[in-house]
Structure formats: structure tokens, C-alpha cells
């Protein structure tokens, strides 16, 4: 895998205030992209944007709840106003809850997870695609999970949302491939993030770092990976069961 080159590109990264999203935003900046850094926490995205700007990159922090159509519209408009274009959309925003059997899941938690992890990706893609279609180029990267491949006890809402995101990736790719746009999906195994620790599945497991995963996330949206379209790619990291 060669080093990604994103010179001259503009990317929107959702859920970019911490964890995987933060690492992707920083990696894209180092690869030459201008980045709209989006999340619900203003303090977090402002800190990430300041870090990118401090190392000579271009970043725009935009507070955005991906489940809110108006917020998503403002995010896309702000990126275009600041940078003039959108070349890459990374649908990374996601939420989870500690393991719990489906019979005990609060319907409000179920709805929240589906809304953020799946509907949020739909709303962001729906808002960004007209601009990509106009210039007949662009890439959308959806961040699913290895959990989207197989159900597991106690993981109902999260794994259902991530499985649906894989299907949405394939559907969207089929719809826009003739318009010069690629849509791909990455399915990471365990990543050492705050969210993993918050649901009681943090350190002590075989986890990759956010920076390690961000390297793959940069490559798949670059021209070097132009042959990848409609693909859901597993990135198991150290948790790969083939490795023992």
C-alpha cells in the first residue's frame, strides 16, 4: 500500500472530534487535503482544527449533529464556502452502548444508534452527492465495523446499524458509479478509542490504534485505490482470528 496523496482535495470527516475520526482528519491533512472537521462537541473539533492549522494544514471546525438535516446542510455549505469543493466524505460518526440483550434494550437507545450510525450517513451522503455529481468526481467512505458482518449476543442495535451501512454502501455505489463517484466501506476490528472504553471493551484486547486505521482510510479514498468501488473491506488489525 503506497502512501496516500490527497493534495488539492477537500474532505468532510464526521465524528472527527476524537478517536477514529480525529485520526482520519489529521491523516488526510498530512496527505494534503483541506478538512472540514465535524462533530457535536465544539471544543473537540476546534482542538483538532487548531492542531491541523498549527502544522500548516487547512481545517474548518463545524458543529454538526448528523441526525439533523439542517446541521448536515450547513456542514456541506460551510465546506464549499470555505474550500470551494467537496471531494471526499467520510461518514464516521457513530455511537454504541454496553452489551445488552435485545429484550432489555431501551427503544430510545435503539433509535439513537440507528439514527446516528445509519441515517446520519444517509443524510450526509444525500447532502454532499449533488456537488460531487456536478463535477463528476468524488469518494464516499463509510466506516462500518467487523461487527457488521455477524450478529452477536448483546450487540443488537450496533451490529444491525453497521450491517445496514455495508448494504447502503453497496447500494449507493451502484447508483453513482456511472457519475464518477466511488463509495467504499471499511470494517475495522477493535480500535483503541474512548468509545471502546466507555462501553467496557477497551484496553487489554487486541486493538489497533486510530492512527493505524487512518492510514487505510487515507489510501482507499486516494487515486491509488481508484479500482475500489462498492467494496466493504475488512481491517481486523491484531484481532484477526487467522493470526491465532
C-alpha positions in Angstrom: 0.0 0.0 0.0 1.6 3.2 -1.2 1.3 6.5 0.8 -1.9 8.3 0.0 -1.8 11.6 -1.9 -4.8 13.9 -1.3 -3.2 17.2 -2.5 -5.8 19.7 -3.6 -8.7 17.7 -2.2 -11.3 18.8 0.3 -12.7 16.3 2.8 -15.6 16.3 5.3 -15.0 13.9 8.2 -17.9 13.4 10.7 -17.3 12.3 14.2 -13.9 14.0 13.9 -13.6 15.3 17.5 -11.9 12.1 18.8 -10.9 8.6 18.1 -11.0 7.3 14.6 -12.5 10.5 13.1 -9.8 12.7 14.7 -7.1 10.4 13.4 -8.6 10.4 9.9 -8.8 14.2 9.8 -5.2 14.5 10.8 -4.0 11.9 8.4 -5.9 13.5 5.5 -4.4 16.8 6.3 -0.9 15.4 6.3 -1.7 13.9 2.9 -2.5 17.3 1.6 -6.3 17.7 2.0 -8.3 20.6 3.4 -10.6 19.1 6.0 -14.0 20.1 7.4 -13.9 18.7 10.9 -17.4 17.9 12.1 -18.9 16.6 15.4 -21.3 17.6 18.0 -18.6 18.8 20.5 -17.3 22.2 19.6 -14.4 22.0 22.0 -13.2 18.8 20.4 -13.4 19.8 16.8 -11.9 23.2 17.5 -8.9 21.5 19.1 -8.5 19.1 16.1 -8.8 22.0 13.7 -6.2 24.0 15.6 -3.8 21.1 15.6 -4.2 20.8 11.8 -3.8 24.5 11.2 -0.7 24.6 13.5 1.1 22.1 11.3 0.4 24.1 8.2 -2.9 22.3 7.1 -6.3 23.8 6.4 -9.1 22.9 8.7 -12.6 24.2 9.3 -14.4 23.1 12.5 -18.2 22.7 12.0 -20.5 21.7 14.8 -22.9 19.1 13.3 -25.4 16.6 14.6 -25.5 14.1 11.7 -29.1 13.2 12.5 -30.3 16.8 11.9 -30.9 17.6 8.3 -30.3 21.4 8.9 -27.0 20.7 10.6 -25.9 18.5 7.7 -26.9 21.1 5.1 -24.9 23.8 7.0 -21.9 21.5 7.2 -21.8 20.9 3.4 -22.5 24.6 2.7 -19.7 25.7 5.1 -17.2 23.3 3.5 -18.0 24.6 0.0 -17.9 28.2 1.1 -14.5 27.8 2.8 -12.8 25.4 0.4 -14.8 25.7 -2.8 -15.5 22.0 -3.3 -16.1 18.6 -1.7 -14.0 15.6 -2.9 -14.3 13.2 0.0 -17.0 12.5 2.5 -16.1 10.2 5.5 -19.2 9.0 7.3 -17.6 8.1 10.6 -19.9 9.5 13.3 -21.1 6.6 15.5 -22.5 5.7 18.9 -22.7 2.5 20.8 -23.9 1.1 24.2 -22.5 -1.5 26.5 -23.5 -5.1 25.6 -27.2 -5.8 26.5 -29.6 -8.5 25.3 -32.2 -7.2 22.8 -35.1 -7.9 25.1 -33.6 -5.3 27.5 -32.6 -2.6 25.0 -34.3 0.7 25.6 -36.1 1.6 22.3 -34.7 5.1 22.7 -31.2 3.7 22.6 -32.1 1.5 19.6 -33.4 4.6 17.7 -30.4 6.7 18.6 -27.9 4.2 17.3 -29.7 3.6 14.1 -30.2 7.4 13.6 -26.5 8.2 14.1 -24.8 5.2 12.6 -27.0 4.7 9.6 -29.4 7.6 9.0 -26.6 10.1 9.6 -24.5 8.5 6.8 -27.5 8.7 4.5 -28.2 12.4 5.3 -24.6 13.3 4.8 -24.3 11.4 1.5 -27.6 12.9 0.3 -26.3 16.4 1.0 -22.8 16.0 -0.5 -23.6 14.0 -3.6 -25.2 16.8 -5.7 -21.9 18.6 -5.5 -19.9 15.5 -6.4 -22.3 14.7 -9.2 -21.9 18.2 -10.7 -18.2 17.8 -11.1 -18.4 14.0 -11.8 -15.9 13.0 -9.2 -15.7 12.2 -5.5 -15.3 9.5 -2.9 -17.5 8.5 0.0 -16.1 6.4 2.8 -18.4 4.8 5.2 -17.0 3.4 8.5 -18.8 0.2 9.4 -17.3 -2.4 11.7 -16.3 -6.1 11.7 -19.4 -6.4 13.8 -21.4 -5.6 10.8 -20.5 -9.0 9.3 -22.0 -11.1 12.0 -24.5 -10.8 14.9 -23.5 -11.4 18.5 -25.3 -11.7 21.8 -25.8 -8.3 23.4 -24.7 -6.3 20.3 -28.1 -6.0 18.6 -28.5 -2.3 17.7 -24.9 -1.5 16.9 -24.3 -4.5 14.7 -27.6 -4.1 12.9 -26.7 -0.5 12.1 -23.3 -1.4 10.9 -24.6 -4.3 8.8 -27.1 -1.9 7.2 -24.3 0.5 6.5 -22.4 -2.1 4.4 -25.6 -2.7 2.4 -26.1 1.1 2.0 -22.5 1.4 0.7 -23.2 -1.2 -2.0 -26.5 0.4 -3.0 -25.0 3.9 -3.2 -22.0 2.7 -5.2 -24.4 1.0 -7.7 -26.3 4.3 -8.0 -23.4 6.7 -8.5 -20.6 4.7 -10.2 -21.6 6.0 -13.6 -21.3 9.6 -12.3 -17.6 9.3 -11.5 -18.1 8.7 -7.8 -16.7 5.9 -5.7 -18.3 4.6 -2.5 -16.4 2.2 -0.2 -16.8 0.9 3.3 -14.2 -0.1 5.9 -15.0 -2.7 8.6 -12.4 -2.3 11.4 -11.9 -4.7 14.1 -11.2 -3.4 17.6 -9.7 0.1 17.7 -8.3 1.7 20.9 -10.8 4.6 21.3 -12.6 6.3 24.1 -15.9 4.8 22.8 -14.5 1.3 23.2 -13.5 2.1 26.8 -16.9 3.7 27.5 -18.7 0.5 26.6 -16.3 -1.6 28.7 -14.3 -3.1 25.7 -11.1 -1.0 25.9 -7.6 -1.8 26.7 -6.3 -5.3 27.3 -7.8 -6.6 24.0 -6.0 -6.9 20.6 -6.7 -3.4 19.4 -5.2 -1.3 16.6 -4.5 2.4 17.1 -6.7 5.0 15.4 -3.6 6.2 13.5 -3.0 2.7 12.1 -6.6 2.6 10.9 -6.4 6.1 9.5 -3.6 5.0 7.1 -6.0 2.6 5.4 -8.8 5.3 5.4 -6.5 7.6 3.6 -5.5 5.1 1.0 -8.9 3.9 0.0 -10.1 7.5 -1.0 -6.9 8.3 -2.9 -6.4 7.9 -6.6 -4.1 4.9 -5.9 -7.2 3.0 -4.9 -9.3 4.0 -7.8 -10.3 0.4 -8.6 -12.0 0.1 -5.2 -15.8 0.8 -5.6 -18.7 -0.7 -3.8 -16.4 -2.7 -1.6 -16.7 -3.4 2.1 -13.2 -4.1 3.2 -12.3 -5.8 6.5 -9.5 -4.3 8.6 -9.3 -6.7 11.5 -5.9 -5.5 12.8 -4.3 -7.5 15.7 -7.7 -9.1 16.4 -7.6 -11.1 13.2 -8.5 -14.7 14.3 -6.4 -16.1 11.5 -3.3 -14.9 13.4 -4.1 -17.1 16.5 
